[in-house]
Amino acid sequence: MILLLALILAVIVGLVRGGSWERLGNLDIKQGGLALIAVLIQSALIYGPWLDRDSTRSIAIGLMLLSYLPLIVFVALNRRLAGLKVAGLGLLMNLAVIAANGGYMPTSPEALQRLGYEPGSIVVGQRFARSKDMVLERQDTRLWCLSDILVTPAFLPWRFVYSLGDVVLAGGAFILVQKAMLDIDS
């Protein structure tokens, strides 16, 4: 969600700063289909029943981790574009914490409470509905500082938890769009 918001904000800021859609459209992205494949795989796993079923969970977790491979290849192929190295760092931060925690992104009960969930509705050790998040206590979370522990402010209409890796990834995407809209040749 934070990536989508960063992209929307980047386009708005780019237009306000005198950037153009045409320049953004002329961005020379190599193998963009790789990113699309990864997003489709992750979406199918997150919104489908496979992570919740005992019989398919291991395969689904393996596919979730493997879905990062096309993203890493996409970033490597496009590393010359402004912001892609930063976005790649965020991607690797998220992959590290997910891999270290059994294929799920950990989120803390405290973060979910700050999001507005009642303590009784949060079940530690279970996947958080329609996400790749697993609710884990801080002491049970490897690379805790990279997990989904940040929470959007209460005044925002969309509330969600996110990680430091998400922030870095979104920052890289923001840089990419700004550079593309304002100064594609440099």
MDAnalysis code that builds the backbone (N, CA, C; Angstrom):
import MDAnalysis as mda
import numpy as np

u = mda.Universe.empty(558, n_residues=186, atom_resindex=np.repeat(np.arange(186), 3), trajectory=True)
u.add_TopologyAttr("name", ["N", "CA", "C"] * 186)
u.add_TopologyAttr("resid", np.arange(1, 187))
u.add_TopologyAttr("resname", ["MET", "ILE", "LEU", "LEU", "LEU", "ALA", "LEU", "ILE", "LEU", "ALA", "VAL", "ILE", "VAL", "GLY", "LEU", "VAL", "ARG", "GLY", "GLY", "SER", "TRP", "GLU", "ARG", "LEU", "GLY", "ASN", "LEU", "ASP", "ILE", "LYS", "GLN", "GLY", "GLY", "LEU", "ALA", "LEU", "ILE", "ALA", "VAL", "LEU", "ILE", "GLN", "SER", "ALA", "LEU", "ILE", "TYR", "GLY", "PRO", "TRP", "LEU", "ASP", "ARG", "ASP", "SER", "THR", "ARG", "SER", "ILE", "ALA", "ILE", "GLY", "LEU", "MET", "LEU", "LEU", "SER", "TYR", "LEU", "PRO", "LEU", "ILE", "VAL", "PHE", "VAL", "ALA", "LEU", "ASN", "ARG", "ARG", "LEU", "ALA", "GLY", "LEU", "LYS", "VAL", "ALA", "GLY", "LEU", "GLY", "LEU", "LEU", "MET", "ASN", "LEU", "ALA", "VAL", "ILE", "ALA", "ALA", "ASN", "GLY", "GLY", "TYR", "MET", "PRO", "THR", "SER", "PRO", "GLU", "ALA", "LEU", "GLN", "ARG", "LEU", "GLY", "TYR", "GLU", "PRO", "GLY", "SER", "ILE", "VAL", "VAL", "GLY", "GLN", "ARG", "PHE", "ALA", "ARG", "SER", "LYS", "ASP", "MET", "VAL", "LEU", "GLU", "ARG", "GLN", "ASP", "THR", "ARG", "LEU", "TRP", "CYS", "LEU", "SER", "ASP", "ILE", "LEU", "VAL", "THR", "PRO", "ALA", "PHE", "LEU", "PRO", "TRP", "ARG", "PHE", "VAL", "TYR", "SER", "LEU", "GLY", "ASP", "VAL", "VAL", "LEU", "ALA", "GLY", "GLY", "ALA", "PHE", "ILE", "LEU", "VAL", "GLN", "LYS", "ALA", "MET", "LEU", "ASP", "ILE", "ASP", "SER"])
u.atoms.positions = np.array([
    [0.822, -1.190, 0.000],
    [0.000, 0.000, 0.000],
    [0.870, 1.260, 0.000],
    [1.948, 1.233, 0.778],
    [2.790, 2.423, 0.839],
    [3.460, 2.686, -0.513],
    [3.760, 1.633, -1.264],
    [4.344, 1.803, -2.590],
    [3.349, 2.490, -3.521],
    [2.114, 2.060, -3.492],
    [1.080, 2.678, -4.314],
    [0.909, 4.151, -3.947],
    [0.862, 4.453, -2.666],
    [0.737, 5.848, -2.239],
    [1.939, 6.677, -2.664],
    [3.133, 6.091, -2.580],
    [4.340, 6.810, -2.998],
    [4.296, 7.105, -4.494],
    [3.825, 6.161, -5.281],
    [3.732, 6.378, -6.722],
    [2.724, 7.464, -7.068],
    [1.572, 7.441, -6.415],
    [0.554, 8.474, -6.641],
    [1.096, 9.842, -6.245],
    [1.713, 9.926, -5.072],
    [2.299, 11.186, -4.609],
    [3.403, 11.656, -5.553],
    [4.223, 10.731, -6.023],
    [5.315, 11.082, -6.938],
    [4.782, 11.690, -8.227],
    [3.716, 11.131, -8.765],
    [3.129, 11.667, -9.995],
    [2.549, 13.054, -9.735],
    [1.827, 13.219, -8.634],
    [1.246, 14.526, -8.308],
    [2.347, 15.568, -8.135],
    [3.358, 15.238, -7.345],
    [4.478, 16.166, -7.126],
    [5.194, 16.443, -8.445],
    [5.386, 15.415, -9.255],
    [6.027, 15.597, -10.549],
    [5.263, 16.547, -11.447],
    [3.939, 16.419, -11.479],
    [3.119, 17.318, -12.287],
    [3.169, 18.745, -11.747],
    [3.096, 18.896, -10.429],
    [3.172, 20.228, -9.809],
    [4.517, 20.889, -10.120],
    [5.570, 20.090, -10.160],
    [6.906, 20.618, -10.437],
    [7.155, 20.845, -11.930],
    [6.160, 20.618, -12.753],
    [6.304, 20.865, -14.185],
    [6.720, 19.649, -14.987],
    [6.681, 18.498, -14.379],
    [7.014, 17.266, -15.082],
    [5.917, 16.871, -16.043],
    [6.204, 15.876, -16.860],
    [5.207, 15.491, -17.852],
    [4.948, 13.988, -17.841],
    [3.704, 13.662, -18.210],
    [3.309, 12.266, -18.369],
    [4.110, 11.625, -19.493],
    [4.360, 12.415, -20.549],
    [5.078, 11.888, -21.709],
    [6.465, 11.394, -21.316],
    [7.168, 12.179, -20.527],
    [8.495, 11.749, -20.075],
    [8.408, 10.474, -19.245],
    [7.401, 10.425, -18.384],
    [7.218, 9.223, -17.575],
    [6.940, 8.019, -18.477],
    [6.123, 8.233, -19.498],
    [5.802, 7.162, -20.440],
    [6.993, 6.709, -21.274],
    [7.977, 7.577, -21.423],
    [9.168, 7.241, -22.206],
    [10.262, 6.574, -21.380],
    [9.983, 6.307, -20.133],
    [10.967, 5.666, -19.263],
    [11.331, 4.301, -19.836],
    [12.611, 4.077, -20.035],
    [13.097, 2.846, -20.663],
    [13.266, 1.749, -19.615],
    [12.163, 1.056, -19.335],
    [12.172, -0.022, -18.348],
    [12.361, -1.346, -19.079],
    [13.320, -2.110, -18.611],
    [13.601, -3.419, -19.208],
    [12.853, -4.514, -18.445],
    [12.214, -5.387, -19.171],
    [11.560, -6.574, -18.612],
    [10.567, -6.248, -17.486],
    [9.725, -5.246, -17.720],
    [8.710, -4.870, -16.736],
    [7.767, -6.008, -16.392],
    [7.640, -6.957, -17.299],
    [6.789, -8.116, -17.047],
    [7.235, -8.941, -15.856],
    [8.529, -8.885, -15.548],
    [9.031, -9.624, -14.376],
    [8.381, -9.113, -13.091],
    [8.288, -7.796, -12.967],
    [7.655, -7.215, -11.778],
    [6.173, -7.579, -11.745],
    [5.536, -7.543, -12.903],
    [4.120, -7.901, -12.973],
    [3.897, -9.350, -12.567],
    [4.750, -10.255, -13.029],
    [4.642, -11.673, -12.663],
    [4.742, -11.835, -11.145],
    [5.714, -11.158, -10.534],
    [5.887, -11.263, -9.084],
    [4.667, -10.741, -8.342],
    [4.130, -9.612, -8.780],
    [2.946, -9.039, -8.130],
    [1.753, -9.972, -8.269],
    [1.580, -10.552, -9.440],
    [0.463, -11.487, -9.646],
    [0.600, -12.731, -8.772],
    [1.811, -13.280, -8.689],
    [2.036, -14.453, -7.831],
    [1.737, -14.108, -6.380],
    [2.291, -12.990, -5.899],
    [2.072, -12.609, -4.504],
    [0.595, -12.338, -4.230],
    [-0.086, -11.662, -5.157],
    [-1.511, -11.380, -4.962],
    [-2.329, -12.662, -4.903],
    [-2.028, -13.599, -5.791],
    [-2.754, -14.879, -5.782],
    [-2.536, -15.615, -4.464],
    [-1.314, -15.573, -3.956],
    [-1.025, -16.262, -2.698],
    [-1.677, -15.558, -1.505],
    [-1.628, -14.240, -1.495],
    [-2.174, -13.477, -0.371],
    [-3.702, -13.567, -0.331],
    [-4.337, -13.406, -1.491],
    [-5.798, -13.361, -1.509],
    [-6.455, -14.712, -1.751],
    [-5.660, -15.705, -2.102],
    [-6.193, -17.053, -2.277],
    [-6.137, -17.820, -0.962],
    [-6.604, -19.056, -0.968],
    [-6.671, -19.847, 0.265],
    [-5.393, -20.616, 0.610],
    [-4.377, -20.543, -0.262],
    [-3.236, -21.446, -0.156],
    [-2.389, -21.252, 1.093],
    [-2.245, -20.035, 1.585],
    [-1.449, -19.813, 2.798],
    [-2.190, -20.262, 4.059],
    [-3.491, -20.449, 3.943],
    [-4.293, -20.837, 5.108],
    [-4.521, -22.350, 5.220],
    [-4.263, -23.078, 4.177],
    [-4.493, -24.526, 4.184],
    [-3.212, -25.265, 4.555],
    [-3.339, -26.209, 5.461],
    [-2.175, -27.006, 5.861],
    [-1.560, -27.737, 4.674],
    [-2.402, -28.208, 3.767],
    [-1.917, -29.022, 2.649],
    [-1.139, -28.213, 1.604],
    [-1.344, -26.919, 1.532],
    [-0.681, -26.099, 0.504],
    [0.237, -25.016, 1.079],
    [0.266, -24.884, 2.387],
    [1.010, -23.785, 3.019],
    [2.499, -23.797, 2.663],
    [3.159, -24.941, 2.746],
    [4.600, -25.009, 2.469],
    [4.920, -24.611, 1.035],
    [4.116, -25.093, 0.109],
    [4.321, -24.737, -1.301],
    [4.066, -23.240, -1.504],
    [3.016, -22.727, -0.891],
    [2.680, -21.312, -1.026],
    [3.783, -20.427, -0.456],
    [4.341, -20.793, 0.684],
    [5.441, -20.023, 1.276],
    [6.656, -20.056, 0.362],
    [6.951, -21.236, -0.185],
    [8.061, -21.353, -1.127],
    [7.858, -20.480, -2.359],
    [6.639, -20.462, -2.877],
    [6.333, -19.614, -4.030],
    [6.419, -18.128, -3.670],
    [6.010, -17.790, -2.458],
    [6.102, -16.394, -2.017],
    [7.567, -15.947, -2.016],
    [8.425, -16.782, -1.442],
    [9.851, -16.442, -1.418],
    [10.432, -16.406, -2.826],
    [10.068, -17.370, -3.667],
    [10.558, -17.397, -5.047],
    [10.057, -16.207, -5.867],
    [8.909, -15.655, -5.491],
    [8.362, -14.519, -6.242],
    [9.260, -13.282, -6.151],
    [10.168, -13.286, -5.188],
    [11.107, -12.166, -5.084],
    [12.204, -12.248, -6.139],
    [12.432, -13.424, -6.683],
    [13.480, -13.582, -7.694],
    [13.225, -12.720, -8.936],
    [12.022, -12.759, -9.536],
    [11.811, -11.880, -10.688],
    [11.927, -10.392, -10.326],
    [11.567, -10.040, -9.101],
    [11.720, -8.647, -8.677],
    [13.189, -8.252, -8.593],
    [13.998, -9.144, -8.055],
    [15.437, -8.870, -7.940],
    [16.063, -8.768, -9.337],
    [15.663, -9.653, -10.239],
    [16.177, -9.596, -11.610],
    [15.734, -8.295, -12.279],
    [14.481, -7.909, -12.084],
    [13.967, -6.662, -12.645],
    [14.786, -5.466, -12.159],
    [15.042, -5.407, -10.865],
    [15.834, -4.305, -10.313],
    [17.249, -4.337, -10.875],
    [17.845, -5.510, -10.957],
    [19.208, -5.615, -11.486],
    [19.280, -5.143, -12.938],
    [18.298, -5.523, -13.742],
    [18.284, -5.118, -15.148],
    [18.087, -3.614, -15.321],
    [17.437, -2.982, -14.349],
    [17.105, -1.557, -14.448],
    [17.868, -0.693, -13.454],
    [18.932, -1.211, -12.903],
    [19.661, -0.516, -11.840],
    [20.206, 0.843, -12.258],
    [20.357, 1.087, -13.547],
    [20.864, 2.374, -14.017],
    [19.823, 3.488, -13.858],
    [18.563, 3.121, -13.703],
    [17.510, 4.124, -13.535],
    [17.563, 4.701, -12.119],
    [17.390, 6.010, -12.042],
    [17.412, 6.693, -10.745],
    [16.407, 6.051, -9.796],
    [16.824, 5.777, -8.584],
    [15.941, 5.254, -7.556],
    [15.840, 3.746, -7.497],
    [16.245, 3.033, -8.561],
    [16.073, 1.580, -8.565],
    [17.006, 0.868, -7.605],
    [18.200, 1.386, -7.398],
    [19.102, 0.773, -6.418],
    [18.524, 0.945, -5.013],
    [17.939, 2.103, -4.747],
    [17.298, 2.345, -3.450],
    [16.106, 1.401, -3.281],
    [15.275, 1.306, -4.319],
    [14.118, 0.408, -4.270],
    [14.572, -1.043, -4.072],
    [15.668, -1.406, -4.741],
    [16.208, -2.760, -4.584],
    [16.653, -3.037, -3.166],
    [17.242, -2.042, -2.518],
    [17.641, -2.203, -1.113],
    [16.413, -2.468, -0.244],
    [15.338, -1.718, -0.467],
    [14.101, -1.944, 0.285],
    [13.534, -3.325, 0.044],
    [13.594, -3.764, -1.192],
    [13.138, -5.101, -1.556],
    [13.938, -6.167, -0.810],
    [15.262, -6.012, -0.783],
    [16.110, -6.978, -0.083],
    [15.880, -6.946, 1.430],
    [15.593, -5.769, 1.970],
    [15.286, -5.679, 3.401],
    [14.032, -6.484, 3.721],
    [13.005, -6.332, 2.884],
    [11.763, -7.082, 3.098],
    [11.976, -8.578, 2.908],
    [12.714, -8.951, 1.885],
    [12.988, -10.364, 1.653],
    [13.749, -10.971, 2.829],
    [14.712, -10.242, 3.366],
    [15.507, -10.756, 4.488],
    [14.625, -11.081, 5.692],
    [13.746, -10.165, 6.061],
    [12.911, -10.399, 7.246],
    [11.867, -11.483, 6.977],
    [11.349, -11.535, 5.764],
    [10.377, -12.573, 5.430],
    [11.042, -13.953, 5.447],
    [12.209, -14.047, 4.837],
    [12.928, -15.340, 4.812],
    [13.341, -15.765, 6.217],
    [13.737, -14.814, 7.041],
    [14.177, -15.134, 8.402],
    [13.019, -15.573, 9.299],
    [11.798, -15.287, 8.867],
    [10.631, -15.608, 9.688],
    [9.679, -16.582, 8.998],
    [10.257, -17.531, 8.282],
    [9.471, -18.636, 7.742],
    [8.601, -18.310, 6.551],
    [8.883, -17.226, 5.825],
    [8.114, -16.905, 4.629],
    [6.994, -15.914, 4.851],
    [6.870, -15.407, 6.045],
    [5.851, -14.407, 6.357],
    [6.526, -13.119, 6.834],
    [5.869, -11.987, 6.605],
    [6.323, -10.722, 7.163],
    [5.724, -10.616, 8.568],
    [6.580, -10.558, 9.585],
    [6.049, -10.444, 10.940],
    [5.450, -9.065, 11.194],
    [4.395, -9.045, 11.955],
    [3.846, -7.803, 12.483],
    [3.530, -8.044, 13.948],
    [3.647, -7.010, 14.729],
    [3.472, -7.179, 16.177],
    [2.032, -6.922, 16.597],
    [1.611, -7.549, 17.694],
    [0.275, -7.263, 18.219],
    [0.120, -5.775, 18.561],
    [1.206, -5.158, 19.023],
    [1.154, -3.728, 19.374],
    [0.877, -2.864, 18.150],
    [1.506, -3.194, 17.022],
    [1.269, -2.433, 15.796],
    [-0.188, -2.562, 15.365],
    [-0.738, -3.755, 15.464],
    [-2.130, -3.965, 15.082],
    [-3.079, -3.243, 16.038],
    [-2.728, -3.179, 17.310],
    [-3.538, -2.416, 18.268],
    [-3.506, -0.929, 17.942],
    [-2.314, -0.419, 17.549],
    [-2.218, 0.997, 17.144],
    [-3.024, 1.253, 15.880],
    [-3.226, 0.205, 15.097],
    [-4.026, 0.303, 13.881],
    [-5.518, 0.326, 14.211],
    [-5.875, -0.097, 15.414],
    [-7.270, -0.047, 15.847],
    [-7.896, -1.378, 16.146],
    [-7.142, -2.463, 16.029],
    [-7.694, -3.787, 16.343],
    [-7.737, -3.987, 17.845],
    [-8.784, -4.637, 18.298],
    [-8.929, -4.956, 19.714],
    [-7.952, -6.070, 20.082],
    [-7.354, -5.991, 21.275],
    [-6.392, -7.032, 21.682],
    [-6.949, -8.451, 21.577],
    [-8.211, -8.658, 21.870],
    [-8.810, -9.989, 21.812],
    [-8.971, -10.537, 20.405],
    [-8.916, -9.654, 19.409],
    [-9.090, -10.105, 18.026],
    [-7.761, -10.462, 17.358],
    [-6.661, -10.230, 18.040],
    [-5.334, -10.488, 17.494],
    [-4.831, -11.819, 18.035],
    [-4.519, -12.742, 17.130],
    [-4.058, -14.067, 17.533],
    [-2.583, -14.206, 17.152],
    [-1.728, -14.231, 18.170],
    [-0.294, -14.385, 17.937],
    [-0.026, -15.754, 17.326],
    [0.822, -15.786, 16.312],
    [1.171, -17.036, 15.650],
    [0.298, -17.368, 14.460],
    [-0.657, -16.502, 14.144],
    [-1.507, -16.739, 12.984],
    [-1.277, -15.660, 11.932],
    [-1.526, -16.049, 10.680],
    [-1.419, -15.098, 9.573],
    [-2.501, -14.047, 9.714],
    [-2.110, -12.804, 9.492],
    [-3.068, -11.701, 9.517],
    [-3.854, -11.739, 8.215],
    [-5.174, -11.677, 8.301],
    [-6.062, -11.871, 7.161],
    [-5.675, -11.034, 5.949],
    [-5.717, -11.689, 4.768],
    [-5.476, -11.051, 3.473],
    [-4.183, -10.249, 3.418],
    [-3.136, -10.863, 3.935],
    [-1.816, -10.235, 3.898],
    [-0.759, -11.327, 3.947],
    [0.488, -10.923, 3.799],
    [1.574, -11.891, 3.992],
    [2.165, -11.732, 5.381],
    [1.422, -11.077, 6.265],
    [1.872, -10.834, 7.639],
    [1.483, -11.979, 8.567],
    [2.391, -12.261, 9.492],
    [2.160, -13.212, 10.577],
    [2.293, -12.426, 11.870],
    [1.348, -12.581, 12.768],
    [1.397, -11.878, 14.046],
    [2.384, -12.603, 14.959],
    [3.437, -11.890, 15.327],
    [4.459, -12.449, 16.211],
    [4.848, -11.435, 17.277],
    [5.143, -11.938, 18.453],
    [5.667, -11.079, 19.520],
    [7.074, -10.630, 19.141],
    [7.476, -9.498, 19.673],
    [8.791, -8.950, 19.350],
    [9.908, -9.953, 19.623],
    [9.868, -10.613, 20.762],
    [10.942, -11.533, 21.135],
    [10.987, -12.775, 20.242],
    [9.911, -13.052, 19.518],
    [9.868, -14.212, 18.624],
    [10.151, -13.848, 17.160],
    [10.448, -12.579, 16.915],
    [10.638, -12.086, 15.558],
    [12.117, -11.884, 15.251],
    [12.580, -12.570, 14.218],
    [13.950, -12.345, 13.749],
    [13.953, -11.072, 12.909],
    [15.012, -10.269, 13.041],
    [15.136, -8.990, 12.338],
    [13.923, -8.099, 12.614],
    [13.535, -8.045, 13.863],
    [12.340, -7.318, 14.285],
    [12.280, -5.900, 13.721],
    [13.412, -5.198, 13.709],
    [13.405, -3.800, 13.268],
    [13.041, -3.667, 11.782],
    [13.090, -4.755, 11.024],
    [12.714, -4.716, 9.616],
    [11.293, -5.226, 9.364],
    [10.592, -5.612, 10.414],
    [9.247, -6.173, 10.239],
    [8.202, -5.054, 10.139],
    [6.958, -5.437, 9.905],
    [5.856, -4.480, 9.797],
    [5.476, -3.969, 11.187],
    [6.220, -2.996, 11.663],
    [5.976, -2.434, 12.994],
    [5.591, -0.963, 12.940],
    [5.672, -0.369, 11.759],
    [5.292, 1.034, 11.596],
    [3.812, 1.099, 11.239],
    [3.145, 2.140, 11.705],
    [1.703, 2.278, 11.498],
    [1.416, 3.679, 10.968],
    [0.563, 3.764, 9.965],
    [0.186, 5.072, 9.431],
    [-0.541, 5.876, 10.504],
    [-0.429, 7.202, 10.434],
    [-1.093, 8.052, 11.428],
    [-2.618, 7.912, 11.382],
    [-3.238, 8.143, 12.509],
    [-4.688, 7.958, 12.645],
    [-5.497, 8.896, 11.749],
    [-4.943, 10.042, 11.366],
    [-5.711, 10.995, 10.571],
    [-5.826, 10.590, 9.092],
    [-5.052, 9.593, 8.669],
    [-5.127, 9.161, 7.274],
    [-6.342, 8.259, 7.049],
    [-6.965, 8.366, 5.872],
    [-8.135, 7.524, 5.607],
    [-7.785, 6.047, 5.428],
    [-6.565, 5.753, 4.930],
    [-6.116, 4.374, 4.776],
    [-5.118, 4.080, 5.871],
    [-5.430, 3.101, 6.694],
    [-4.547, 2.728, 7.794],
    [-3.953, 1.365, 7.515],
    [-2.658, 1.223, 7.741],
    [-1.995, -0.055, 7.524],
    [-0.666, -0.068, 8.257],
    [-0.120, -1.279, 8.416],
    [1.214, -1.432, 8.978],
    [2.192, -1.570, 7.818],
    [3.425, -1.159, 8.070],
    [4.446, -1.241, 7.027],
    [5.814, -1.336, 7.681],
    [6.810, -1.611, 6.854],
    [8.160, -1.855, 7.360],
    [9.124, -0.775, 6.881],
    [10.303, -0.781, 7.458],
    [11.365, 0.111, 7.008],
    [11.726, -0.210, 5.560],
    [11.737, -1.487, 5.199],
    [11.989, -1.877, 3.815],
    [10.948, -1.293, 2.866],
    [9.669, -1.253, 3.298],
    [8.616, -0.638, 2.489],
    [8.903, 0.846, 2.261],
    [9.392, 1.528, 3.303],
    [9.714, 2.954, 3.197],
    [10.847, 3.167, 2.193],
    [11.886, 2.354, 2.291],
    [13.032, 2.475, 1.377],
    [12.595, 2.158, -0.052],
    [11.819, 1.099, -0.232],
    [11.297, 0.734, -1.547],
    [10.450, 1.862, -2.136],
    [9.547, 2.399, -1.337],
    [8.688, 3.498, -1.789],
    [9.511, 4.744, -2.107],
    [10.534, 5.003, -1.306],
    [11.410, 6.145, -1.578],
    [12.124, 5.995, -2.913],
    [12.591, 4.805, -3.210],
    [13.229, 4.551, -4.502],
    [12.269, 4.751, -5.656],
    [11.034, 4.280, -5.495],
    [10.027, 4.461, -6.537],
    [9.699, 5.940, -6.724],
    [9.635, 6.686, -5.627],
    [9.372, 8.130, -5.697],
    [10.484, 8.817, -6.493],
    [11.725, 8.485, -6.186],
    [12.874, 9.062, -6.902],
    [12.789, 8.726, -8.392],
    [12.473, 7.485, -8.712],
    [12.368, 7.054, -10.099],
    [11.352, 7.893, -10.870],
    [10.162, 8.041, -10.306],
    [9.105, 8.788, -10.985],
    [9.478, 10.264, -11.110],
    [10.026, 10.841, -10.054],
    [10.427, 12.254, -10.114],
    [11.457, 12.482, -11.212],
    [12.475, 11.661, -11.230],
    [13.545, 11.798, -12.222],
    [12.992, 11.600, -13.623],
    [12.127, 10.623, -13.785],
    [11.568, 10.338, -15.099],
    [10.686, 11.498, -15.591],
    [9.865, 12.049, -14.727],
    [8.933, 13.099, -15.141],
    [9.642, 14.436, -15.394],
    [10.735, 14.662, -14.698],
    [11.373, 15.971, -14.765],
    [12.646, 16.016, -15.603],
    [13.366, 14.895, -15.702],
    [14.683, 14.945, -16.316],
    [15.094, 13.562, -16.785],
    [14.393, 13.021, -17.739],
    [14.590, 11.626, -18.122],
    [15.975, 11.337, -18.708],
    [16.629, 12.342, -19.270],
    [17.901, 12.100, -19.947],
    [19.097, 12.048, -19.031],
    [18.987, 12.452, -17.789],
    [20.179, 12.446, -16.929],
    [20.097, 11.433, -15.844],
])
